[in-house]
Amino acid sequence: MAKRASMSASALRPPASPSHPLRVAVIAPPWIPVPPPGYGGIEAVVDLLCAGLVAAGHDVTLFAAAGSRSAAQVVTFSETPHPDEIGASIHEAHHIACAWEQIERAAAHERPFDVIHDHSGFTALAMADRVAVPVVHTMHGPLTGREASFYTRHGHKAWLVAISRSQARSAPPGVRVGSIVPNPLAVQDWPLRTRKQDYLLWLGRMDPVKGAARAIEAARIAGRRLIIAGVVQPGQERYFAEQVEPRIDGDHVRYTGEVDPRTKRELLANAAALLMPIRWCEPFGMVMVEALACGTPVIAFPEGAAAEIVIDGENGWLVVDEHDMARAVARLGGIDPLRCRASVAERYDISVTVAGYEQAYERATAKIAPAGSASRPPSHQSRRRLWRTLGRTAESPIGGHARSR
């Protein structure tokens, strides 16, 4: 199995051997490989987290889409990834059912997992009480609308982790968040540039809430060039065709399409600022942290986690609309690129995230319920007893398309 060549040794310097090394099953979504070849925020988080956990001394198996690579052992269940079918329930159901089966086989062969860490979506959480291992579930999306109803019904089945304080506060009544652990970044893997070029940058998916069209308007008002980089996902074609594409002229507004990781780093490092004119309760916003790691200020609307990541006047500006955003562009000279980088190294480096998840795993396996939780999953001991009754005839502890470490 290939290990991440780009991962700097200093970024993943292992701490002292953990007092309680764990056997962790990490479940990634089934649509995009880990690490992602282009767009794929969750997959990038999973990639870095697995490397950090392995460096910290834990035994990690990653269940992920075809084509995945990791410092962890990788198990896949399909011949190809499904990047054009994100959200398709048939792939998610197949992925989780196969993962549950392999986890049961591992226990039957006296190699049980201590904890399952789910990043895959909704199926694993809904079925978390059907597997005899504690489940830690990271909530990567918003907790509104249908999602709020889902977590109200199924949230008690796992140890829930929010990725920002804003997301945790948005949890519906009765849904207990066990931990807040930020998404990670290996800060030293991102190029620091203190001398910037003159363009502004917008980077993301072509969803109206992400605000590509608003970024174009802010750049027009400011009289600055704008580069737009991002993927047009299924269902976003009309917005792109009507609100974005007509304003792309190749000069004042240039569109690069989806970019690979190397190009993304260069765009972020050289930009005068990253524009984030979002109109939704952003659960995290990884691109803001990536930009800041490159010493690039962020100008954002104060929605969701943006108000946590951006420290107004220190590593960027929080603004109310496009006109305010344009005015902030004129004040970029007052932002120190070195402070931008330090502001995320202190709060979002991979070492911070690994420590947070180690604590979440320990609390989940000890069955410490979040404050005020009304319902608790079966005890770890009862799960272990159940394991001993499962899968006695299984042929191998790890099946699927496994790759040895």
Stockholm file with secondary structure:
# STOCKHOLM 1.0

chainA/1-405         MAKRASMSASALRPPASPSHPLRVAVIAPPWIPVPPPGYGGIEAVVDLLCAGLVAAGHDVTLFAAAGSRSAAQVVTFSETPHPDEIGASIHEAHHIACAWEQIERAAAHERPFDVIHDHSGFTALAMADRVAVPVVHTMHGPLTGREASFYTRHGHKAWLVAISRSQARSAPPGVRVGSIVPNPLAVQDWPLRTRKQDYLLWLGRMDPVKGAARAIEAARIAGRRLIIAGVVQPGQERYFAEQVEPRIDGDHVRYTGEVDPRTKRELLANAAALLMPIRWCEPFGMVMVEALACGTPVIAFPEGAAAEIVIDGENGWLVVDEHDMARAVARLGGIDPLRCRASVAERYDISVTVAGYEQAYERATAKIAPAGSASRPPSHQSRRRLWRTLGRTAESPIGGHARSR
#=GR chainA/1-405 SS CCCCTTCCTTTTCCCSCCSSCCEEEEECCSSSCSSCSSSCHHHHHHHHHHHHHHHTTCEEEEECCTTCCCSSEEEECSSSCCGGGTTCHHHHHHHHHHHHHHHHHHHHTTCCCSEEEECSCSHHHHTGGGSSSCEEEECCSCCSHHHHHHHHHHGGGSEEEESSHHHHHTSCTTCCCCEECCCCBCGGGSCCCSSCCSCEEEEEESCGGGCHHHHHHHHHHHTCCEEEEEECCTTCHHHIIIIIGGGCCSSSEEEEESCCHHHHHHHHHHCSEEEECCCSCCSCCHHHHHHHHTTCCEEECCCTTHHHHCCBTTTEEECSSHHHHHHHHTTGGGSCHHHHHHHHHHHHBHHHHHHHHHHHHHHHHTTCCCTTCCCCCCCHHHHHHHHTTSCTTCSCSSCSEEECC
#=GC SS_cons         CCCCTTCCTTTTCCCSCCSSCCEEEEECCSSSCSSCSSSCHHHHHHHHHHHHHHHTTCEEEEECCTTCCCSSEEEECSSSCCGGGTTCHHHHHHHHHHHHHHHHHHHHTTCCCSEEEECSCSHHHHTGGGSSSCEEEECCSCCSHHHHHHHHHHGGGSEEEESSHHHHHTSCTTCCCCEECCCCBCGGGSCCCSSCCSCEEEEEESCGGGCHHHHHHHHHHHTCCEEEEEECCTTCHHHIIIIIGGGCCSSSEEEEESCCHHHHHHHHHHCSEEEECCCSCCSCCHHHHHHHHTTCCEEECCCTTHHHHCCBTTTEEECSSHHHHHHHHTTGGGSCHHHHHHHHHHHHBHHHHHHHHHHHHHHHHTTCCCTTCCCCCCCHHHHHHHHTTSCTTCSCSSCSEEECC
//
